[in-house]
Amino acid sequence: MSGSETSALCEAESQAIALCEAEIAGFTSQRDECVRRVRELMAAEDPAKGVFHAQEIFLNQRDKLRLEVEIQFRTNKINRIRKGFVESDGAQDAGGFVF
């Protein structure tokens, strides 16, 4: 591999890592919003008056878990890139797994 190919590969890796980090930041803010909304809904419940928000709480908790998985996938991808396990162009993403 020539110097220019190595430099281009490092640049591509840096861009991929930056993209993943930006996605992680977005997912983190969405996750924090879900947590805030769950707390708000739980505080607004009043069993004595029959006010429940079970469905909205469940949906927000589900979204929070989904976002945590997305964050973990991006973190794993960054770690694979840094350790040299770079996916080839034609390879499908195995959902966070190298194989």
DOPA-124116 format. One line per field, with one value per residue: y, z, x of N, C-alpha, C in turn. Coordinates in nm, 2 decimals. Each point is the difference from the previous one (the first is absolute). Example, Ala and Ser with C-alpha at 12.3 -4.5 7.8 and 13.67 -1.06 7.14 Angstrom:
# residues 2
nc2	[-0.57|0.11]
nc3	[0.78|-0.07]
nc1	[1.32|-0.04]
cac2	[0.12|0.11]
cac3	[0.00|0.00]
cac1	[-0.09|0.09]
cc2	[0.12|0.11]
cc3	[0.00|0.08]
cc1	[0.09|-0.08]
END
This chain:
# residues 99
nc2	[-0.12|0.09|0.11|0.03|-0.13|0.00|0.11|-0.05|-0.12|0.07|0.08|-0.11|-0.06|0.11|0.00|-0.13|0.02|0.11|-0.07|-0.11|0.09|0.06|-0.13|-0.03|0.12|-0.02|-0.13|0.05|0.10|-0.09|-0.07|0.11|0.04|-0.13|0.01|0.12|-0.04|-0.11|0.07|0.08|-0.10|-0.06|0.12|0.00|-0.12|-0.03|-0.11|0.10|0.07|-0.11|0.07|-0.07|-0.02|-0.11|0.03|0.13|-0.05|-0.10|0.09|0.09|-0.10|-0.04|0.12|0.02|-0.12|0.03|0.12|-0.06|-0.08|0.11|0.06|-0.11|-0.01|0.13|-0.02|-0.12|0.07|0.10|-0.09|-0.05|0.12|0.04|-0.12|0.06|-0.02|0.05|0.03|-0.10|0.06|-0.12|0.01|-0.08|0.10|-0.07|0.12|0.05|-0.10|-0.05|-0.10]
nc3	[0.00|-0.09|0.01|-0.12|-0.03|0.08|-0.06|-0.12|0.04|0.05|-0.11|-0.07|0.07|-0.01|-0.12|-0.01|0.08|-0.08|-0.11|0.05|0.02|-0.12|-0.05|0.07|-0.03|-0.12|-0.01|0.05|-0.08|-0.10|0.04|0.01|-0.12|-0.04|0.06|-0.05|-0.11|0.02|0.05|-0.11|-0.08|0.06|-0.01|-0.13|0.02|0.01|0.06|0.10|-0.10|-0.01|0.02|-0.12|-0.02|0.02|-0.10|0.04|0.13|-0.04|-0.09|0.09|0.09|-0.09|-0.02|0.13|0.01|-0.10|0.06|0.12|-0.07|-0.06|0.12|0.05|-0.10|0.01|0.13|-0.03|-0.09|0.09|0.10|-0.09|-0.03|0.13|0.01|-0.11|0.06|-0.11|-0.01|-0.08|-0.12|-0.04|0.12|0.05|0.06|0.09|0.01|-0.02|-0.08|0.02|0.04]
nc1	[0.09|-0.03|0.08|-0.03|0.01|0.11|0.04|-0.04|0.05|0.10|-0.01|-0.01|0.10|0.07|-0.04|0.03|0.11|0.03|-0.04|0.06|0.10|-0.02|-0.01|0.11|0.05|-0.04|0.04|0.11|-0.01|-0.03|0.10|0.08|-0.05|0.02|0.12|0.02|-0.04|0.08|0.10|-0.01|-0.01|0.11|0.05|-0.05|0.03|-0.13|0.04|0.00|0.05|0.07|0.10|0.01|0.13|-0.05|-0.09|-0.01|-0.01|-0.08|-0.07|0.01|-0.03|-0.09|-0.03|0.00|-0.05|-0.09|-0.01|-0.01|-0.07|-0.06|0.00|-0.04|-0.09|-0.03|-0.01|-0.07|-0.07|0.00|-0.03|-0.08|-0.03|0.00|-0.06|-0.05|-0.11|0.05|-0.13|0.00|0.01|0.01|0.06|-0.09|-0.06|0.07|-0.04|0.12|-0.01|0.12|-0.06]
cac2	[0.12|0.12|0.10|0.07|-0.10|0.00|0.13|0.00|-0.09|0.06|0.11|-0.07|-0.05|0.11|0.05|-0.10|0.01|0.13|-0.02|-0.08|0.08|0.09|-0.07|-0.03|0.12|0.02|-0.11|0.03|0.11|-0.06|-0.09|0.08|0.05|-0.11|-0.02|0.11|-0.02|-0.10|0.06|0.10|-0.08|-0.07|0.09|0.05|-0.11|0.02|-0.12|0.03|0.06|-0.09|0.06|-0.09|0.03|-0.13|-0.02|0.10|-0.03|-0.12|0.03|0.08|-0.09|-0.08|0.09|0.01|-0.12|0.00|0.10|-0.05|-0.10|0.07|0.06|-0.11|-0.05|0.10|-0.01|-0.12|0.03|0.09|-0.09|-0.09|0.09|0.03|-0.12|-0.05|-0.09|0.08|-0.07|0.03|0.08|-0.08|-0.08|0.04|0.02|-0.11|0.05|0.02|-0.12|0.00|-0.12]
cac3	[0.00|-0.01|0.11|-0.03|0.03|0.14|0.05|-0.04|0.09|0.13|-0.02|-0.01|0.14|0.08|-0.04|0.05|0.14|0.03|-0.03|0.11|0.13|-0.02|0.01|0.14|0.06|-0.03|0.08|0.14|0.03|-0.01|0.12|0.12|-0.01|0.04|0.15|0.06|-0.03|0.09|0.13|0.00|0.00|0.13|0.11|-0.03|0.03|0.13|0.01|0.07|-0.09|-0.11|-0.10|-0.02|-0.13|-0.01|-0.13|-0.04|0.07|-0.06|-0.13|0.02|0.05|-0.12|-0.09|0.07|-0.02|-0.14|-0.02|0.06|-0.09|-0.11|0.05|0.01|-0.13|-0.05|0.08|-0.04|-0.13|0.02|0.05|-0.10|-0.09|0.07|0.02|-0.13|-0.06|-0.08|-0.09|-0.14|-0.06|-0.04|0.11|0.07|0.15|0.07|0.12|0.10|0.02|-0.10|-0.09]
cac1	[-0.09|0.08|-0.03|-0.13|-0.10|0.00|-0.05|-0.15|-0.06|0.00|-0.10|-0.14|-0.03|-0.03|-0.13|-0.10|0.00|-0.07|-0.14|-0.05|0.00|-0.11|-0.12|-0.01|-0.05|-0.14|-0.07|0.01|-0.10|-0.13|-0.02|-0.02|-0.14|-0.09|0.01|-0.07|-0.14|-0.05|-0.01|-0.11|-0.13|-0.02|-0.03|-0.14|-0.10|-0.07|-0.09|-0.12|-0.09|0.00|0.08|0.11|0.07|0.08|0.04|0.10|0.13|0.06|0.06|0.12|0.10|0.04|0.08|0.12|0.07|0.04|0.11|0.12|0.05|0.06|0.13|0.10|0.04|0.09|0.12|0.07|0.05|0.12|0.11|0.05|0.08|0.13|0.09|0.04|-0.10|-0.08|-0.08|0.03|-0.11|-0.11|-0.05|-0.12|0.02|-0.06|-0.06|0.09|0.08|0.11|-0.02]
cc2	[0.12|0.10|0.07|-0.09|-0.01|0.12|0.01|-0.09|0.06|0.11|-0.06|-0.05|0.12|0.06|-0.10|0.02|0.13|-0.02|-0.08|0.08|0.10|-0.07|-0.04|0.12|0.02|-0.10|0.03|0.11|-0.05|-0.09|0.08|0.06|-0.10|-0.02|0.12|-0.01|-0.11|0.05|0.09|-0.07|-0.07|0.10|0.05|-0.10|0.03|-0.12|0.03|0.06|-0.08|0.06|-0.09|0.03|-0.13|-0.02|0.09|-0.03|-0.12|0.03|0.08|-0.09|-0.09|0.08|0.02|-0.12|-0.01|0.09|-0.05|-0.11|0.06|0.06|-0.11|-0.05|0.10|0.00|-0.12|0.03|0.08|-0.09|-0.09|0.08|0.02|-0.12|-0.06|-0.10|0.08|-0.08|0.03|0.07|-0.09|-0.08|0.06|0.02|-0.11|0.04|0.01|-0.12|0.00|-0.12|0.01]
cc3	[0.00|0.11|-0.03|0.03|0.15|0.06|-0.03|0.09|0.14|0.00|0.00|0.14|0.09|-0.03|0.05|0.15|0.04|-0.02|0.11|0.13|-0.01|0.02|0.15|0.08|-0.02|0.08|0.15|0.04|-0.01|0.12|0.13|0.00|0.04|0.15|0.07|-0.02|0.09|0.14|0.02|0.00|0.13|0.11|-0.02|0.03|0.14|0.01|0.07|-0.10|-0.13|-0.12|-0.01|-0.14|-0.03|-0.15|-0.05|0.07|-0.06|-0.13|0.02|0.06|-0.11|-0.09|0.07|-0.01|-0.14|-0.03|0.07|-0.08|-0.12|0.05|0.02|-0.13|-0.06|0.08|-0.04|-0.14|0.01|0.05|-0.11|-0.10|0.06|0.01|-0.14|-0.06|-0.09|-0.10|-0.15|-0.06|-0.03|0.12|0.06|0.14|0.07|0.13|0.12|0.02|-0.12|-0.10|-0.06]
cc1	[0.09|-0.04|-0.13|-0.12|-0.03|-0.07|-0.15|-0.07|-0.02|-0.11|-0.14|-0.04|-0.03|-0.14|-0.11|-0.02|-0.08|-0.15|-0.06|-0.02|-0.12|-0.14|-0.02|-0.05|-0.15|-0.09|0.00|-0.10|-0.14|-0.03|-0.03|-0.14|-0.10|0.00|-0.08|-0.15|-0.07|-0.02|-0.12|-0.14|-0.03|-0.04|-0.14|-0.10|-0.06|-0.10|-0.13|-0.11|-0.02|0.08|0.13|0.05|0.08|0.05|0.11|0.13|0.06|0.07|0.12|0.11|0.06|0.09|0.14|0.09|0.06|0.12|0.13|0.06|0.07|0.13|0.11|0.05|0.11|0.14|0.08|0.07|0.13|0.11|0.05|0.08|0.13|0.09|0.03|-0.09|-0.10|-0.08|0.03|-0.12|-0.12|-0.06|-0.12|0.03|-0.08|-0.06|0.09|0.10|0.10|-0.03|-0.13]
END
